[in-house]
Amino acid sequence: MNKQILLALALCTSSLAMIGCVRNANASVLDSGNNQVELRQIQSRAFDIADKEKTMRSVISTLQDLGFVIDKADLALGTVTGTKLDGYALRMTVTVRPRNAKQMLVRASAEYAQEAVVDPAPYQSFFASLSKSMFLTAQNVD
């Protein structure tokens, strides 16, 4: 029994370290525009690819590689939503849209306990993995 409790505590501790800071939902309504612009910059990356479908496939595979279960994916809307259940519920929604004729803009939005995650670490981790996946896709490596 003690081993189960220690294992649960270890999982919770590692999970909380990955989640990072969570913003109070009430406070986010009153935030100034500067904070939202900074958050959007953390949450967004442009990729040099014009193929929305390939980008969506890379997003889905990246989320799955990171332990997320895909809840919804819609190519027409360019959205993918996944949930990671590892002692907690972290939900991430990723949108893909054309930025210009040669680039796709990918924006990730994470929430924990129905509150926005504002710590840059989870987003940096996601985009680092996605960048590798996009590179492999561009090189036609499966």
C-alpha positions in Angstrom: 0.0 0.0 0.0 2.8 2.4 0.9 4.5 1.7 -2.5 1.2 2.7 -4.3 1.1 6.0 -2.3 4.7 6.8 -3.1 4.2 6.0 -6.8 1.1 8.2 -6.9 3.0 11.1 -5.2 6.0 10.6 -7.7 3.6 10.7 -10.6 1.8 13.8 -9.3 5.1 15.6 -8.6 6.4 14.9 -12.1 3.1 15.8 -13.7 2.9 19.1 -11.8 6.4 20.0 -12.9 5.4 19.6 -16.5 2.2 21.6 -16.2 3.8 24.7 -15.0 1.9 27.8 -13.9 -1.8 28.1 -14.3 -3.6 31.4 -14.6 -6.8 32.1 -12.7 -9.6 32.2 -15.2 -11.2 35.3 -13.6 -7.9 37.2 -13.8 -7.4 36.4 -17.5 -10.6 38.2 -18.4 -9.2 41.4 -17.0 -5.7 41.0 -18.4 -4.2 43.8 -20.5 -3.5 43.3 -24.2 0.2 43.0 -23.6 -0.1 39.8 -21.6 -2.3 38.3 -24.3 0.1 39.3 -27.1 3.0 37.7 -25.1 1.0 34.5 -24.5 0.1 34.3 -28.2 3.8 34.6 -29.2 4.6 31.7 -26.8 1.7 29.6 -28.2 2.4 30.2 -31.9 5.0 29.1 -34.5 5.2 29.4 -38.2 6.4 26.5 -40.3 7.7 26.7 -43.9 5.2 24.3 -45.4 2.1 25.0 -47.5 0.4 21.6 -46.9 -2.3 21.9 -44.2 -3.0 18.2 -44.2 0.7 17.2 -43.6 0.9 19.8 -40.9 -2.3 18.4 -39.2 -0.9 14.9 -39.4 2.4 16.1 -37.8 0.4 17.8 -35.0 -1.6 14.7 -34.3 1.4 12.4 -34.2 3.3 14.8 -32.0 0.4 15.0 -29.5 0.2 11.2 -29.5 4.0 10.9 -29.0 3.7 13.2 -26.0 1.0 10.9 -24.4 -2.1 12.8 -25.5 -5.3 11.0 -26.6 -6.9 12.7 -29.6 -10.4 13.8 -28.8 -11.3 15.6 -32.0 -9.6 16.5 -35.3 -11.1 18.6 -38.0 -9.1 19.2 -41.2 -11.6 21.8 -42.5 -11.4 23.9 -39.3 -7.7 23.0 -38.8 -8.1 22.0 -35.2 -6.9 19.1 -33.1 -7.8 18.6 -29.5 -6.2 16.1 -27.2 -6.2 15.2 -23.5 -3.4 13.8 -21.5 -4.5 11.7 -18.5 -1.5 10.9 -16.3 -2.8 11.5 -12.8 -4.1 14.9 -14.1 -6.1 16.2 -17.1 -4.1 18.4 -19.4 -6.1 19.4 -22.5 -4.4 20.9 -25.5 -6.1 22.4 -28.6 -4.0 23.1 -31.6 -5.1 25.2 -34.6 -3.4 25.1 -38.0 -4.0 27.8 -40.6 -2.2 29.3 -43.6 0.0 32.3 -42.7 0.8 33.0 -46.3 1.2 31.1 -49.5 4.3 29.2 -48.2 3.8 28.9 -44.4 1.4 27.4 -41.9 0.8 29.0 -38.5 0.4 26.5 -35.6 -1.1 27.8 -32.3 -1.4 25.6 -29.3 -3.5 26.4 -26.3 -3.3 24.3 -23.1 -5.5 24.2 -20.1 -5.3 22.4 -16.8 -8.4 22.2 -14.5 -10.2 24.5 -17.0 -7.6 27.2 -16.5 -5.2 28.4 -19.2 -1.6 27.3 -18.9 0.6 30.4 -19.3 4.0 28.9 -18.4 6.1 28.7 -21.7 7.7 25.3 -20.9 4.9 23.0 -22.0 4.5 25.0 -25.3 8.3 25.0 -25.9 8.3 21.2 -25.4 5.4 20.7 -27.8 6.9 23.0 -30.5 10.3 21.3 -30.1 8.7 17.9 -30.8 6.6 19.3 -33.5 9.6 20.9 -35.3 11.3 17.5 -35.3 8.2 15.9 -36.7 7.8 18.5 -39.4 11.4 18.1 -40.4 11.0 14.3 -40.7 7.8 14.8 -42.7 9.5 17.2 -45.1 12.3 14.6 -45.6 9.6 11.9 -46.2 10.8 9.9 -43.2 8.1 7.8 -41.5 
